[in-house]
């Protein structure tokens, strides 16, 4: 019972860690925009989390008798972000640097929005837990 109580909080914590890491990687890419032969990096997290959920036997909650069962169970998902060098057909400048400042700024804004949304979701979850604890006392 206690393990399941904080399951969503633990997943959100992993997501926040990935967002913080992604922010640092994007800022590093931007800081090295003038460095010859610098290769931009990315953070892979969501794809690792999706594979872990798929392989974990994750089960959806059935809140109504008419719902269909999704999955078969749940195990601990301990997934972390992985920093990888950016791949793919990116145009590089003559100095070998492949950082695109506009694309990096879009990634930074997108990551900030996702991070802040996750912080709000985590705060809401913690408020619900605190409310449940204070109702019991």
ZATI-584322 format. One line per field, with one value per residue (C-alpha): residue number from 0; x negated, y, z. Coordinates in Angstrom, 1 decimal. Layout:
N
n: c(NUM, ...)
x: c(X, ...)
y: c(Y, ...)
z: c(Z, ...)
//
This chain:
137
n: c(0, 1, 2, 3, 4, 5, 6, 7, 8, 9, 10, 11, 12, 13, 14, 15, 16, 17, 18, 19, 20, 21, 22, 23, 24, 25, 26, 27, 28, 29, 30, 31, 32, 33, 34, 35, 36, 37, 38, 39, 40, 41, 42, 43, 44, 45, 46, 47, 48, 49, 50, 51, 52, 53, 54, 55, 56, 57, 58, 59, 60, 61, 62, 63, 64, 65, 66, 67, 68, 69, 70, 71, 72, 73, 74, 75, 76, 77, 78, 79, 80, 81, 82, 83, 84, 85, 86, 87, 88, 89, 90, 91, 92, 93, 94, 95, 96, 97, 98, 99, 100, 101, 102, 103, 104, 105, 106, 107, 108, 109, 110, 111, 112, 113, 114, 115, 116, 117, 118, 119, 120, 121, 122, 123, 124, 125, 126, 127, 128, 129, 130, 131, 132, 133, 134, 135, 136)
x: c(0.0, -2.7, -4.7, -1.7, -1.0, -4.0, -4.2, -3.0, -5.2, -8.2, -7.4, -7.0, -10.3, -12.0, -10.3, -11.5, -15.1, -14.9, -13.6, -16.3, -19.0, -17.5, -17.6, -21.3, -22.0, -20.2, -22.0, -25.3, -24.4, -23.6, -26.8, -28.9, -27.3, -30.6, -32.8, -34.2, -33.4, -30.9, -28.2, -24.8, -23.4, -19.9, -18.3, -16.5, -14.0, -10.4, -11.3, -13.0, -10.1, -7.6, -9.7, -9.9, -6.1, -5.4, -7.7, -6.6, -3.2, -1.7, 2.0, 4.6, 7.1, 10.6, 13.0, 16.2, 17.4, 17.8, 14.1, 11.8, 8.6, 5.5, 2.2, 1.6, -0.3, -2.9, -6.5, -9.0, -9.9, -13.4, -14.2, -16.7, -17.6, -20.4, -22.5, -23.2, -24.9, -22.4, -22.0, -20.3, -20.6, -21.5, -23.0, -26.4, -28.2, -31.6, -33.3, -31.6, -29.3, -25.7, -23.9, -20.9, -20.1, -16.4, -15.8, -17.6, -15.5, -12.3, -13.5, -14.3, -10.9, -9.1, -11.1, -10.4, -6.6, -6.7, -8.9, -6.5, -3.5, -5.1, -5.9, -2.3, -1.1, -3.5, -2.4, 1.2, 0.4, -1.4, 1.5, 3.8, 1.5, 1.2, 5.0, 5.5, 3.0, 4.5, 8.0, 6.7, 5.4)
y: c(0.0, 2.5, 1.8, 2.7, 5.9, 7.7, 6.0, 9.0, 11.4, 9.2, 9.3, 13.1, 13.4, 11.4, 13.7, 16.8, 15.4, 14.8, 18.4, 19.9, 17.9, 18.9, 22.5, 22.2, 20.5, 23.1, 25.9, 24.2, 24.0, 27.7, 28.6, 26.7, 28.3, 29.9, 26.8, 25.3, 21.6, 21.6, 19.0, 19.7, 17.2, 16.1, 14.4, 11.1, 10.3, 10.0, 7.1, 5.3, 5.8, 4.6, 1.4, 0.9, 1.3, -1.0, -3.7, -3.3, -4.7, -1.4, -1.7, 1.1, 1.8, 0.5, 3.0, 1.6, -1.9, -1.2, -0.4, -2.8, -3.9, -2.3, -4.0, -6.6, -5.0, -2.5, -2.7, 0.0, 2.3, 3.7, 5.5, 8.4, 10.9, 10.0, 12.7, 11.8, 13.7, 14.9, 12.7, 13.1, 15.2, 18.5, 21.2, 22.2, 25.5, 25.7, 25.6, 22.2, 23.5, 22.2, 24.5, 26.3, 29.1, 29.5, 25.7, 25.7, 28.7, 26.8, 23.7, 25.8, 27.4, 24.1, 22.4, 25.3, 25.0, 21.2, 21.5, 24.2, 22.1, 19.1, 21.2, 22.3, 18.7, 17.6, 20.4, 19.3, 15.7, 16.7, 18.9, 16.0, 13.8, 16.4, 16.8, 13.1, 13.0, 15.9, 14.4, 11.2, 13.1)
z: c(0.0, 1.0, -2.2, -4.4, -2.4, -3.7, -7.1, -9.1, -7.0, -7.9, -11.6, -11.5, -9.7, -12.5, -15.0, -13.2, -13.1, -16.8, -17.4, -15.3, -17.1, -20.5, -19.5, -18.6, -21.9, -24.0, -22.1, -22.8, -26.5, -26.6, -24.6, -27.2, -30.3, -31.3, -30.5, -33.7, -34.2, -31.2, -31.6, -29.9, -27.4, -26.5, -23.6, -24.1, -21.4, -22.7, -25.0, -22.2, -19.9, -22.6, -23.1, -19.3, -18.9, -21.9, -20.5, -16.9, -17.2, -16.3, -15.5, -16.0, -13.2, -13.7, -12.0, -13.6, -14.1, -17.9, -18.3, -20.0, -18.3, -19.6, -18.8, -16.1, -13.2, -12.1, -11.2, -10.1, -13.0, -12.3, -15.5, -15.8, -18.5, -20.9, -22.6, -26.2, -29.1, -31.6, -34.6, -37.9, -41.0, -39.4, -41.5, -40.1, -40.5, -42.1, -38.7, -37.9, -35.3, -35.6, -33.0, -34.3, -31.9, -33.0, -32.5, -29.1, -27.9, -29.0, -27.1, -24.1, -24.0, -24.6, -21.8, -19.4, -20.1, -19.6, -16.4, -14.9, -15.7, -14.0, -10.9, -10.7, -11.1, -8.3, -6.0, -6.5, -5.8, -2.6, -1.5, -1.9, 0.1, 2.8, 2.9, 3.3, 6.1, 8.0, 7.6, 9.3, 12.3)
//
